[in-house]
């Protein structure tokens, strides 16, 4: 009687499906809450100093940012982090649950580090104010590189008039001479922002406020 060799000649090994490794459809942490958040795609890359329109949103449980005590937290964060890691905030407005910033950054890495540092300062300050711990920022920040003076002018106008836009959507009309007290145009601002360095921002100019100027971003 011949002893079996264990596997017959020509017998195929059973192919088992791979259960780990590599990108899989539907894998990964899912966004939570009613807002899906900013997609986790690669940031637009740039390698020289450019102006960028940055939008930062806070989580739903965070107090209204348009209050004097919350705005004070933001001013303190700006005082320490408006010009760090090669990124400088030169214009801003604070809305109830989000921030609009005009940032000049040396490159993509500088923008990421600068915005992260500012976000951490805002988060720590708001947690102290609210007596809480944990997440404050709602999702990843949104960034749009501005490549022409026209885009910069439109962005400045959008940031300055953002609250006016939201008020109009609620049916409120603000006087033409009104200046947002929760913005970099506020008369009693406690922090001095760094002067712009990029040719695009200097050429476009922050200029006089013009509530009726057209905005490409509206």
C-alpha positions as CSV (number, residue, x, y, z in Angstrom):
1,X,0.0,0.0,0.0
2,X,1.4,3.4,-1.1
3,X,1.6,6.1,1.5
4,X,-0.2,9.3,0.5
5,X,2.1,12.2,-0.3
6,X,-0.4,14.6,1.5
7,X,-1.4,16.6,-1.5
8,X,-2.4,15.2,-4.8
9,X,-0.4,16.3,-7.9
10,X,-2.0,19.3,-9.5
11,X,-4.2,20.1,-6.5
12,X,-4.8,23.9,-6.2
13,X,-4.4,25.7,-2.9
14,X,-7.6,27.3,-1.6
15,X,-7.6,31.1,-2.3
16,X,-8.8,33.0,0.7
17,X,-10.0,36.6,0.4
18,X,-7.7,39.3,1.8
19,X,-9.2,40.8,4.9
20,X,-6.6,43.4,5.8
21,X,-4.4,46.0,4.1
22,X,-4.9,48.4,1.3
23,X,-7.6,50.9,0.5
24,X,-11.1,49.4,0.7
25,X,-14.4,51.0,-0.4
26,X,-16.2,52.3,2.7
27,X,-13.3,51.9,5.0
28,X,-12.1,54.5,7.5
29,X,-13.7,56.8,10.1
30,X,-17.0,58.2,9.0
31,X,-17.9,61.9,9.5
32,X,-20.3,62.4,12.4
33,X,-23.0,65.0,13.1
34,X,-25.4,66.7,10.7
35,X,-22.5,68.2,8.8
36,X,-20.4,65.8,6.7
37,X,-17.3,67.9,7.3
38,X,-14.6,69.0,4.9
39,X,-13.4,66.0,2.7
40,X,-10.1,64.5,3.6
41,X,-8.5,65.2,0.2
42,X,-5.0,66.6,-0.3
43,X,-4.6,70.3,0.3
44,X,-3.8,72.4,-2.7
45,X,-0.1,72.6,-2.8
46,X,1.9,75.8,-3.2
47,X,5.7,76.5,-2.7
48,X,6.0,80.2,-2.4
49,X,4.2,82.8,-0.2
50,X,0.6,83.1,-1.2
51,X,-2.6,84.5,0.3
52,X,-5.2,81.9,1.3
53,X,-8.8,82.3,2.4
54,X,-9.3,79.9,5.4
55,X,-12.6,79.0,7.0
56,X,-12.6,77.3,10.4
57,X,-15.8,75.9,11.9
58,X,-16.4,75.0,15.6
59,X,-18.4,72.1,17.0
60,X,-22.1,72.4,17.7
61,X,-21.8,72.5,21.5
62,X,-19.4,75.5,21.4
63,X,-20.8,78.8,22.6
64,X,-21.6,81.6,20.2
65,X,-18.3,83.1,19.0
66,X,-20.0,86.5,18.5
67,X,-20.0,87.5,22.1
68,X,-17.5,89.7,23.9
69,X,-16.1,86.9,26.1
70,X,-15.7,84.5,23.2
71,X,-14.2,87.2,21.0
72,X,-11.7,87.9,23.7
73,X,-10.6,84.3,23.5
74,X,-10.0,84.7,19.8
75,X,-8.1,88.0,20.3
76,X,-5.8,86.3,22.8
77,X,-5.2,83.4,20.3
78,X,-4.4,85.9,17.6
79,X,-2.1,87.8,19.9
80,X,0.0,84.7,20.4
81,X,-0.4,83.0,17.0
82,X,-1.3,85.5,14.2
83,X,2.3,85.3,12.9
84,X,3.7,81.8,13.5
85,X,5.4,79.1,11.5
86,X,5.5,81.2,8.4
87,X,1.8,81.9,8.3
88,X,0.3,85.3,9.2
89,X,-3.4,86.3,9.6
90,X,-3.9,89.7,8.0
91,X,-7.7,89.9,7.9
92,X,-10.5,88.1,9.7
93,X,-14.2,88.0,10.7
94,X,-15.8,86.0,13.5
95,X,-19.3,84.5,12.9
96,X,-21.5,82.6,15.3
97,X,-20.0,79.2,14.6
98,X,-17.1,79.8,12.2
99,X,-14.2,82.0,11.4
100,X,-13.0,83.6,8.1
101,X,-9.3,84.3,7.8
102,X,-7.1,85.9,5.1
103,X,-3.8,84.2,5.7
104,X,-0.4,84.6,4.0
105,X,1.7,81.5,4.2
106,X,5.1,80.6,2.9
107,X,4.0,77.2,1.6
108,X,1.5,74.4,2.2
109,X,3.3,73.1,5.3
110,X,3.5,76.6,6.8
111,X,-0.3,77.1,6.3
112,X,-1.1,73.7,7.9
113,X,1.1,74.4,10.9
114,X,0.0,78.0,11.4
115,X,-3.7,77.2,11.2
116,X,-3.3,74.2,13.5
117,X,-1.4,76.3,16.1
118,X,-4.2,79.0,16.0
119,X,-6.9,76.3,16.2
120,X,-5.3,74.8,19.3
121,X,-5.1,78.2,21.0
122,X,-8.8,78.9,20.2
123,X,-9.8,75.4,21.4
124,X,-7.9,75.7,24.7
125,X,-9.3,79.2,25.4
126,X,-12.9,78.2,24.6
127,X,-12.6,75.1,26.8
128,X,-11.4,77.2,29.7
129,X,-14.2,79.7,29.1
130,X,-16.9,77.0,28.9
131,X,-15.4,74.8,31.7
132,X,-15.2,71.8,29.4
133,X,-12.6,69.5,27.8
134,X,-12.2,67.9,24.4
135,X,-13.0,68.9,20.8
136,X,-13.8,72.5,20.0
137,X,-13.1,72.7,16.2
138,X,-15.8,71.1,14.2
139,X,-14.0,69.7,11.2
140,X,-10.9,70.3,9.0
141,X,-10.4,73.8,7.8
142,X,-11.3,74.8,4.3
143,X,-8.6,76.7,2.3
144,X,-8.7,78.5,-1.0
145,X,-5.6,79.9,-2.6
146,X,-6.0,83.4,-4.0
147,X,-3.9,83.9,-7.2
148,X,-5.0,87.3,-8.5
149,X,-5.6,90.8,-7.1
150,X,-9.2,90.5,-8.1
151,X,-9.6,87.3,-6.1
152,X,-7.9,88.9,-3.1
153,X,-10.2,92.0,-3.3
154,X,-13.3,89.8,-3.5
155,X,-12.1,87.7,-0.5
156,X,-11.5,90.8,1.6
157,X,-14.9,92.1,0.8
158,X,-16.4,88.7,1.5
159,X,-14.7,88.5,4.9
160,X,-15.7,92.1,5.9
161,X,-19.3,91.7,4.8
162,X,-19.9,88.1,5.9
163,X,-22.1,89.0,8.9
164,X,-24.1,91.5,6.7
165,X,-24.7,88.7,4.3
166,X,-26.0,86.4,7.0
167,X,-28.1,89.2,8.5
168,X,-29.7,89.8,5.1
169,X,-30.6,86.1,4.8
170,X,-32.4,86.5,8.1
171,X,-34.3,89.5,6.8
172,X,-32.2,92.2,8.7
173,X,-30.7,95.2,6.9
174,X,-27.7,96.9,8.4
175,X,-26.7,100.5,7.8
176,X,-24.2,101.2,5.0
177,X,-21.8,102.7,7.5
178,X,-22.0,99.7,9.8
179,X,-18.6,98.1,10.7
180,X,-18.5,94.5,12.1
181,X,-17.3,94.8,15.7
182,X,-16.2,91.1,15.5
183,X,-13.7,91.5,12.7
184,X,-10.3,92.9,12.0
185,X,-12.0,96.3,11.1
186,X,-13.3,96.7,14.7
187,X,-12.4,100.1,16.1
188,X,-11.5,98.7,19.5
189,X,-9.6,95.7,18.4
190,X,-7.1,94.7,21.1
191,X,-4.6,93.1,18.9
192,X,-2.6,94.5,16.0
193,X,-2.4,92.2,13.0
194,X,0.9,91.8,11.0
195,X,1.2,93.9,7.9
196,X,0.7,91.9,4.6
197,X,3.9,90.9,2.8
198,X,2.6,89.3,-0.5
199,X,2.5,91.4,-3.6
200,X,-1.0,90.2,-4.3
201,X,-2.4,91.5,-1.0
202,X,-0.4,94.8,-1.1
203,X,-1.4,95.4,-4.7
204,X,-5.0,94.6,-4.1
205,X,-4.9,96.6,-0.9
206,X,-7.2,96.1,2.1
207,X,-8.5,99.5,1.1
208,X,-11.5,101.4,2.4
209,X,-14.6,99.5,3.4
210,X,-17.2,99.4,0.7
211,X,-20.4,97.5,1.7
212,X,-21.8,97.7,-1.9
213,X,-18.7,96.4,-3.7
214,X,-19.2,93.3,-5.8
215,X,-17.9,90.0,-4.4
216,X,-17.0,87.0,-6.5
217,X,-17.3,84.8,-3.4
218,X,-20.8,85.7,-2.3
